[in-house]
Amino acid sequence: MPELPIVAITRAVPGKADIPGAEVRIAPALPQMSRAELLAFVKGATVIGSMFHDRVDDELLTAAGPQLKGVCNYAVGIDNIDLAACRKGGRYILVANTPDAVTEGTANLAFGLILAVGRKIVEADRFCRAGRFEKEGNTFPTGWCGLHLTGQTLLIVGAGRIGRAVAMRAHAFGMRILYVARTRHLDFEQAPLAARRVDLHEGLKLADAVSVHTPLTPDTRHIIDAARLSLLKPTAILINTSRGPVIDENALAHCLKAKKIWGAGLDVFEHEPHIHPDLLALDNVVLTPHIGSAEQYWREQMTRLVCENAAAMIAGREPANRVR
């Protein structure tokens, strides 16, 4: 009997990873494989199911072998994949992602971070756990005053699916919406959002909260730097659930330490999983370990999309979520 094509998924995934007519190999959840282990794991694969932290480059593609047909990224972003290497030396390797399945979970986390930062939720939780509420009592009405959202302005940087989903949540809280995008997005400007497109400089000056949803490209690396941070109001909140390097983390740490803005909520980091040590010591930043899409239902949908994309690649069909 002929050998089955191999789909090598580089980390354990929620839900059922089943592809009829293929052998599915799944790496353990923990510990994360070393680079050498990853290279060995993908050898002989027809399709690689990669994670956002896997560097898919010429070395990895060569290690897989000439039979490799495609890479299915378990993420919406593809900045971990060297697209040029997928066409190098006569290669024709398809690349697909899981766009729609990350939208709602990431938007929920982004707006959750706005609330957590604005209302000092994590800081208040630590206060209670340390026994200080019992010892010091209720500081009503002057203590623990946070920021209000109704009538305030939210700036969306990157007007894609996730950005719009966050804007819809903000609309429900009575916020005004501005957005920054390379092109005009009528779905933002029409009802119910009635958002206004602005350039980044104007938007940062007007915003009470900023939520970043741009993909990581050479043009967006450090799109929020020290100069642009200086445009924000002292009461502004900055949220990032996209990719860490779109914000200059050192500049942000300095800004937060000096209390030049109200606070930040970060799910991603410039040198992930390393986090700037100054951020770890600050109360005006809420940190989460890249969990934007981490809702059970949506993670299982991501698994389904990876399997459907892989099955299409094996069969020589166009994958539904092809990006290259």
N, C-alpha and C positions, 0 to 999 in steps of 0.2 A: 504494500500500500504506500502511496506517496506520502511524504511527510506533510503535516499540516503547517500552514503559515503561522508564524509566531507573532503575537502582540505582547510586547514587553512594557508593562506599566510600572513606572519607577518608584511607586509608593502605594501602600494599601489605600483603597478608596472606599467610601461608603456605598452601600447598595450592591447590586449584582453586576459584576463585570463579566458578562457572558457574550461571546461572539461565535455564533454557529460556524463550524468549519474552520475554526482557528484554535490554536493552543494559546491560552492567555496565561502569561507569567506575571505574577504580582510580587513586587518587593515588599519586605516587611514595613510596618508603620514606623517602628523605631528599632534601632537607631537609623538615622538617615545614612544612606550608603556613602562611603568615601568616593572620591573621583575614580580611583582604580576599580573599586567594586562596581560602580556605575558603568564603566567602559566594558567590563566583563559581562555585566548583566544584559546589555543590549546586543551582544554578539549574536548574529543569526536572525535578528528580528526583521520581520516584514514591515511592521509598524511599531513605532515607539510612542507610548503614552507618557508624555513628559509632564513634570511639575514646574511651576514658575521659577523654582530655585535651581533647576537643572540647566546647566550651560550646554545648549545644543549647538555645537560648532563643528568645524571640520574634523577635529579629533574624535568626537563622539560618532559622527556619521560614518567615518572610516572604520571605527571599531565595530559598528553594527554590521557592515559589509555591503557588497554591491546589490544584494537582493532587497535592500531597504526601499520601500515605496513611499512612506509618509511618516509625519510626526503630528500627533494629536496633543495639543497643549491643554492640560487640565487648568485652564485659566482663560480670561479674556485677553489679557496682555500677552504680547509675543516678543517682548524686548529681550528675553533670554535666548531667543533663537536667531542664529546668524542666517538670515535669508539668502545672502549671497553664497554661503557655503552649500546651501541646498541646491544650487545650480552650478556649482564648481565642477570643472572637469567632466562635463557631459552628464552630471547628475540631473535627475528630474524628480525631486522629492517634494511631495505635496505637504502643505502645512495647514492645519485646521485648529480652531479654538472652541471655546464654549461660551459664546457671548451672552445669550439671553438668560442663562441659568445663574449668572452672578448678580444680576441687576437688583432684585428686590432685597436680598440679604445685605448687599453692600450699602444700598441706600438706607436700610434700617439702621445699620451700624453708624453710618455717617451722621444721620440725624440724632441717633442716640448719643454720639459724641458731642454734638452741639448742646444737647440738654445736659449732659454730664459736666461739661466744662462751664456752661453758663450758670448752672445751679449748684456747682461745687459738690456734686453727688459723691464722687470718690473720696474727696477730702473729708466730707461729712461722715462717710462710712468709717474711715480710719479714726475719726474723732470718737465715734461711738464704740468701736472695737477696743480702743485704748482705755475705755472706762472714764473718759473725760466728761461725757454727758452726765453720767451719774454723779461725778465729783463736782462739776462746775455748774450743772443745772441748765435750764433753758434760757437762752439769751434773747428771746423774743422781746421787742420787735426789731431791735437793731442788728442782731447777729445773723450771720449766714445769708445776708442779702445777695442774691445773684442778679443776673441780667434778665430782662423781659424780652420776648420774641415778637409779640403781636405788634404790628406796625413797623417793625424793623426791616432792614434790607439784607437779603442774602445774595451774595455773588457766587454764581456757579462758573468755575473755570473748567471748560471742557463740556460742551453741550451734547453729550452722547446719551445712551440709554440710562446710565446710572445717574448722570447729572440731572436728567429730566425727572427721574423717580425721586430724587432728593428735593427737587423744586416742588413737586406735587405735595410732598409731606410738609414742606415749609408753607405752601399755600394754605393748607389746612390749619396752620397755626397763625394765619393772618399776616404772613410776611410778604413784603414786596420782593420781586425777583429781578435781578440783573444777570446777564450771562456774557461770557467771553468765548468766542469761537472764531475759527478761521473764515467760516461762511455763515450766512444768515440761516437761522432755524425757525421756520414759521410755526412749528409745533410748540416752541417756547413762547412765541409772540401772540399766538391766538389764545382764546379762552380755553381753559380757565386761568392759565398762568399770567397771560398778558405781560410777559417779561420784555425787558428792553435790552438790546444788544449794546455793549459798551466796549471800549478798549480796556486793557488790563490796568493801565495807569489810572484811568477815571474810576473804574470799578473798585479798585482797592481803596481809593480815597473815600468812596461813598458807603462801602460795605460795613455792616455791623457784624456779619459773619461771612466767612469765605469757605467754600467747600471745593476742593480740588479734585477733578476727575479726568484730567488729561492723560493720554498715554505717554510713556517715556520714550522720547526720541532725542536726537542731538539738539533739536530746536527747543525742547521743553526741559532739558536738564537745567536745574537751578533757575527755572522760570520765576520762582519766588526766591529772590536773593536779598541781601541786606538793604539795597536801595529800595526795593519794592516793599519789603517789610516796613520800612520807615514811612510809607504812605498810609499805613493802617491807623485807625483811630486807637486811642488808649483803651477803649472799651471793646475792641474787636476780638472776635474768635476766629482762629484759623484751623481748618480741618483738612486732613489728608488721608484718603483711603485709596489713592491711585498707585503710585510708585514713589518710594522714598526720595530718589535723587531729583525729583522735580522741585524740591525745596532744599535750599542750602541749610543743612541741619546745624552747622556750627553757627551760622548767622541767626537762625531761629532760637537756638539755645541762649545765645547772648541777649537777644531781644526779650525772651521770656524771663531770664534772670534779672534783667534790668526793669522788668515790669512795664515795658513799652507798649504791650498789648495786654488784653485781659487774660487770654489763655489760648491753648491749642489742644487739639485732639488728634493723635497720630496712630494710625494702624499700620503704617509702613515707615521704613527708615532707610537713610541714605546708604548705610553699610550693613544692611540686614544680614544676620540677626544681631549684630553689634548695635548698641544704642549709645548715643552721645552721653557720657557720664553726667554732664550737667543737667540733662533732661531728667535723669533718674532721681535727682535730688530736689526737683521742683514740685510744688503743690499746684501750680497753675497750668499743668499739662497732664492730660489723661492718655495713657499708653496702652495699646492692645497689640498682641503679637500676630499681626497680619491675618485677621480672622474675618475679613469683610464678607466673604460668601458663606461663612460657617453656620448655616442653618441646615439641619439634617435633610429636609426635603430638597433644597436647592443643590446641596452637594451630591445627593443621589441623582438629580437631573444632570449634573455635570458628568457623572460617571456614564449615564445613558448616552449623552452626546458624544463623549470620547469613543464609546463602543460603536455607535452608529457611524461616526466619521471613519473609524478604523475599518469597519466592515465594508464601507463603500470603497475605500482605498484598495483593499485586498481584492475586491471584485472588479476593479477597474472603472468604478463609477465616480462621478463627481461628488465629493463629500459636501453635505449641506452647509457646513460652516468653514468652508475653505477660505483662507486668507491669502494664500500664495500658491 
